[in-house]
């Protein structure tokens, strides 16, 4: 498989915005732990990681982006990006009127082989490509394939309400499948029924569904960091690693060991 050239620095977003083309592509290499502080840009962005592991956070949620996946960041959405492992990225920056996805929140997308090759090739194209050229045709196809990409559930929504949001953020640092809504309700000095209604209104998800999603996102991050399946399962509150593996497969489509193998194959292992 072809890879983009190495040792690339991020393209300044103000320079991208000055280019009079509907889509501009650029690649970059990031070290483990690199952080892009809170920012937004006029163009929407598809941020694709060839390897490694990324996390994107907005005021209303967090997304983990495994290797060979991408995150769609809508125009104007303030966000920060953290590289949990070394990452080689390919980004497509799209003016709002040509955005191929209507979502107003971030989405983690599967990147199929054609989309992958289009993104890599696009980073090699002069950003000032000529109208009606092969390069412009490739960019048009890239937009169509971005629009066709399938979303996967790597999003953990975060409440806007301060006290509930703080509880959710604390939980995400050490999630457990054994956490109960009654415990959260007691901390907020409200009935369990009222808490359940409030949680759904604030996150758009039931508490159990949200708790499971948070556990999965935590597990994916820890697998990429080299933690064992057994340790992750017990830390998440499962009595048997096999039960955790079943849940992981139901949510992601593959067992944890297959996920680890995919990380290694794409350069995502620590």
Buried (B, 14 or more C-beta within 10 A) or exposed (E): EEEBEEEBEBBEBEEBBEBEBBBBBBBBBBEBEBEBEEEBBEBBBBBBBBBBBBBBBBEBBBBBBBBBBBBBBBBEBEBEBBBBBBBBBBBBBBBEEBBBBEEEBBBBBBBEEEBBBBBBBBBEBEBEBEEEEEBBEBBEBBBEBBEEBEEBBBBBBBBEBEEBBEBBEEBBEEBBBEBEBEEBBEBBEBEBEEBBEBBBEBBEBEBEEBBBBBBBBBBBBBBBBEBEBEEBBBBBBBEEBEEBBEBBBEBBEBBBEBBBEBBEEBBBBB
